[in-house]
Amino acid sequence: YANHNGGLLKFGPDGYLYVGMGDGGSADDPEGNGQNPGTLLGTLLRIDVDNGNDEVAYAVPPDNPFATQPNWRAEIWAIGLRNPWRFSFDSLTGDLYIADVGQNTYEEVNFTPAGTPGGLNYGWNIMEANHCFLDPDCNPAGLVRPVTEYDHSEGCSVTGGYVYRGHQYPTLFGNYFFADYCQGDIWSLVPQPDGSWLRTRVIDTTTVISSFGEGADGEIYVVDHVGGVVYHLQP
């Protein structure tokens, strides 16, 4: 299918290259790629680009969770993703944030603390965010649940961003910022002492936000897909 294929590439704090892969497209994940260990689709990959050979331009890190498991693609770090539209590592802590675009109803953001072993399952297509998808009586045991979700009354396509580690806005230090492509809203996401996460709308824009960027100084930038403009985030 034409959508939900290859995506963002980003080096992690461990020096390995992470690659976000969509489920291959079409509605309902008809090929079942989100839960198929034999395909690279619907996954987060982790590869070593410094140690390839004449046949393959990369190596598989030996501590990848499925590196030695039969019937699994060794490059896989995590499965169960629909269309991970931007993931990022907190430049201070190494924590991983993945914004995963839903289908018809829910958008989600997933959080994985630094040091968490690979092998996680983010749930698609068993679940869409916190809700059973194809089977209303699905079993969510063992699936990673998002730390926040929103339904399509608030937007239709999540765009993941970054944790703010700049110094121009000290009160925002440690906030994760993300947006919705359809609505142009920008939210902050902050963990709370009780383990919950507080999502707050901080900016209501008219831009079509397709991506975020992070400067070397920790400042955050916003990409307007339609206007062709890059903005400095200034809440």
C-alpha positions as CSV (number, residue, x, y, z in Angstrom):
1,Y,0.0,0.0,0.0
2,A,1.1,3.6,-0.5
3,N,1.0,4.8,3.1
4,H,2.5,3.9,6.5
5,N,5.8,2.6,5.2
6,G,9.3,3.9,6.1
7,G,9.6,6.8,8.5
8,L,11.9,8.7,10.8
9,L,15.5,7.8,11.3
10,K,17.2,8.9,14.5
11,F,20.4,7.9,16.4
12,G,19.7,7.0,20.0
13,P,21.8,7.7,23.1
14,D,23.4,4.3,22.6
15,G,24.8,5.3,19.2
16,Y,22.6,2.9,17.3
17,L,20.2,4.0,14.5
18,Y,16.5,3.7,15.3
19,V,14.0,3.6,12.4
20,G,10.2,4.0,12.8
21,M,8.2,1.9,10.4
22,G,4.5,2.1,9.7
23,D,2.3,-1.0,9.3
24,G,2.3,-0.8,5.5
25,G,-1.0,1.0,5.1
26,S,-4.6,0.6,4.3
27,A,-7.4,0.5,6.9
28,D,-7.4,-2.0,9.7
29,D,-3.8,-3.3,9.0
30,P,-5.2,-6.0,6.6
31,E,-1.8,-7.8,6.4
32,G,-1.5,-8.0,10.2
33,N,1.9,-6.4,10.1
34,G,1.5,-4.7,13.4
35,Q,1.8,-8.0,15.2
36,N,3.9,-9.9,12.7
37,P,7.5,-10.6,13.9
38,G,8.5,-11.7,10.4
39,T,8.2,-8.2,8.9
40,L,9.9,-4.9,9.5
41,L,6.6,-3.1,9.1
42,G,4.8,-1.8,12.2
43,T,8.0,-1.7,14.3
44,L,10.8,0.4,15.7
45,L,14.1,-0.9,14.4
46,R,17.5,-0.7,16.0
47,I,20.6,-1.2,13.8
48,D,24.4,-0.7,13.9
49,V,25.4,1.3,10.9
50,D,29.1,1.2,11.8
51,N,29.6,-2.5,11.3
52,G,28.0,-3.5,8.1
53,N,29.6,-5.8,5.5
54,D,29.7,-6.1,1.7
55,E,26.2,-7.7,1.6
56,V,24.4,-5.7,4.3
57,A,25.1,-2.1,5.1
58,Y,24.5,-2.6,8.8
59,A,24.8,-5.1,11.6
60,V,22.3,-6.1,14.3
61,P,23.3,-5.1,17.8
62,P,23.8,-8.3,19.8
63,D,21.5,-7.1,22.6
64,N,18.5,-6.6,20.3
65,P,15.6,-8.5,21.9
66,F,15.0,-10.8,19.0
67,A,18.5,-11.1,17.6
68,T,18.6,-14.9,18.0
69,Q,14.9,-15.8,18.0
70,P,13.6,-17.9,15.1
71,N,10.9,-16.3,12.9
72,W,11.7,-12.8,14.2
73,R,13.4,-10.1,12.2
74,A,16.6,-9.4,14.2
75,E,16.5,-5.7,13.5
76,I,13.2,-5.3,15.5
77,W,13.5,-3.3,18.8
78,A,9.7,-3.0,19.4
79,I,6.5,-4.0,17.6
80,G,2.8,-2.9,17.5
81,L,3.1,0.5,15.8
82,R,0.6,1.8,13.2
83,N,2.3,5.0,11.9
84,P,4.9,6.4,14.4
85,W,4.8,10.0,13.2
86,R,7.9,11.1,15.0
87,F,9.7,9.7,17.9
88,S,12.4,11.3,20.0
89,F,14.8,10.7,22.8
90,D,15.0,13.2,25.7
91,S,18.4,14.8,25.2
92,L,18.9,14.9,29.0
93,T,17.5,11.5,30.2
94,G,17.4,9.3,27.1
95,D,13.7,8.5,27.6
96,L,11.9,7.6,24.4
97,Y,8.6,9.2,23.3
98,I,6.7,7.8,20.3
99,A,3.6,9.5,18.8
100,D,1.6,6.9,17.0
101,V,-1.1,8.0,14.5
102,G,-4.5,6.2,15.1
103,Q,-7.0,5.1,12.5
104,N,-10.5,6.6,12.9
105,T,-10.9,7.4,16.5
106,Y,-7.8,7.9,18.8
107,E,-4.3,9.4,18.7
108,E,-1.6,8.4,21.2
109,V,1.8,9.2,22.7
110,N,3.9,6.4,24.2
111,F,6.6,6.8,26.8
112,T,9.5,4.4,27.5
113,P,12.0,5.2,30.2
114,A,15.7,5.1,29.3
115,G,17.3,1.7,30.0
116,T,14.1,-0.2,29.3
117,P,15.0,-3.4,27.4
118,G,13.7,-3.9,23.9
119,G,10.9,-6.3,23.0
120,L,8.0,-4.0,23.9
121,N,4.6,-4.3,22.1
122,Y,2.8,-1.0,21.7
123,G,-0.5,-2.7,20.8
124,W,-1.5,-2.1,17.2
125,N,-3.7,-3.6,15.7
126,I,-5.0,-5.3,18.9
127,M,-5.6,-1.8,20.3
128,E,-6.0,1.7,19.1
129,A,-4.5,3.8,22.0
130,N,-6.3,2.4,25.1
131,H,-9.2,0.8,23.3
132,C,-9.7,-2.6,21.8
133,F,-9.7,-2.3,18.0
134,L,-10.8,-5.3,15.8
135,D,-11.9,-7.5,18.7
136,P,-14.0,-5.6,21.4
137,D,-13.0,-8.3,23.9
138,C,-9.3,-8.1,23.2
139,N,-6.7,-9.1,25.8
140,P,-4.4,-6.1,26.5
141,A,-2.1,-8.1,28.8
142,G,1.6,-7.4,28.0
143,L,0.9,-4.4,25.8
144,V,2.4,-1.0,26.4
145,R,-0.4,1.5,27.1
146,P,0.0,5.1,26.0
147,V,0.6,7.8,28.6
148,T,-1.9,10.1,26.8
149,E,-4.5,9.8,24.1
150,Y,-7.1,12.1,22.5
151,D,-10.0,11.4,20.2
152,H,-10.9,12.9,16.9
153,S,-13.0,15.7,18.4
154,E,-9.6,17.3,19.1
155,G,-7.7,16.4,15.9
156,C,-7.0,13.6,13.6
157,S,-3.3,12.9,13.3
158,V,-0.7,13.3,16.0
159,T,2.7,14.8,15.3
160,G,5.4,13.9,17.9
161,G,7.9,16.4,19.2
162,Y,10.6,16.8,21.8
163,V,11.2,17.4,25.5
164,Y,12.2,21.0,26.0
165,R,15.7,21.3,27.4
166,G,16.4,24.8,26.3
167,H,16.9,27.8,28.7
168,Q,14.9,30.6,27.2
169,Y,11.7,29.4,29.0
170,P,12.7,27.8,32.3
171,T,9.1,27.0,33.4
172,L,8.8,24.7,30.4
173,F,12.0,22.7,31.1
174,G,11.2,19.0,31.0
175,N,7.9,19.4,29.2
176,Y,7.3,17.2,26.2
177,F,5.7,19.1,23.3
178,F,3.6,17.5,20.5
179,A,0.9,18.6,18.1
180,D,-1.9,17.6,15.8
181,Y,-1.5,17.8,12.1
182,C,-5.1,18.6,11.3
183,Q,-6.0,21.1,14.1
184,G,-2.6,22.9,14.6
185,D,-2.8,22.6,18.3
186,I,0.4,22.2,20.3
187,W,0.2,20.4,23.7
188,S,2.6,19.9,26.6
189,L,2.8,16.6,28.4
190,V,4.3,16.4,31.9
191,P,4.5,13.4,34.3
192,Q,2.7,13.8,37.6
193,P,3.7,12.6,41.1
194,D,0.9,10.0,41.1
195,G,2.2,8.4,37.9
196,S,-0.4,10.1,35.6
197,W,0.5,12.5,32.8
198,L,-0.9,16.0,32.4
199,R,-1.7,17.1,28.9
200,T,-2.2,20.9,28.4
201,R,-3.0,22.8,25.2
202,V,-0.4,25.6,25.1
203,I,-0.8,27.0,21.6
204,D,-3.7,27.0,19.1
205,T,-2.3,27.7,15.7
206,T,-3.5,27.7,12.1
207,T,-0.4,25.9,10.8
208,V,-0.3,22.3,9.5
209,I,2.4,20.9,11.8
210,S,4.1,18.0,10.2
211,S,7.3,17.8,12.3
212,F,9.3,19.3,15.1
213,G,13.1,19.9,15.4
214,E,15.5,20.3,18.3
215,G,18.4,22.7,18.3
216,A,21.8,22.0,19.8
217,D,20.7,24.5,22.6
218,G,17.6,22.5,23.4
219,E,15.2,25.0,21.8
220,I,12.3,23.4,19.8
221,Y,11.3,24.2,16.3
222,V,8.0,23.6,14.4
223,V,7.6,22.8,10.7
224,D,4.5,24.1,8.9
225,H,3.9,21.7,6.0
226,V,1.7,23.9,4.0
227,G,3.3,27.2,4.6
228,G,6.8,25.9,4.1
229,V,8.0,27.7,7.2
230,V,10.0,26.6,10.3
231,Y,9.1,28.4,13.5
232,H,10.9,28.7,16.8
233,L,8.5,27.4,19.5
234,Q,7.7,30.4,21.8
235,P,4.8,29.5,24.1
